[in-house]
């Protein structure tokens, strides 16, 4: 029995879809790894909001954190795991499929 191509909508991920988590994944996908404070500044989020969303992504196995002391202060860096990268890319493909299904209406003005 032959199966057709995978449906890109299979990659839609409700966890990633949350706007703040989507933005975290997008930033980590482009930077590779980012310090918590840098993410907070770049995304314009409070520490508690970023912590909540990062925690959900960590719990799902999409993000991992690395802690180290720098300048005598504890710092936390976040990065996408391979699973997180796959989930993020799959979600983007699903969003593109949704948008691609739209056929623009031409209006004669």
Order of alpha helices (4+ residues) and beta strands (2+ residues): alpha-alpha-beta-alpha-alpha-beta-beta-alpha
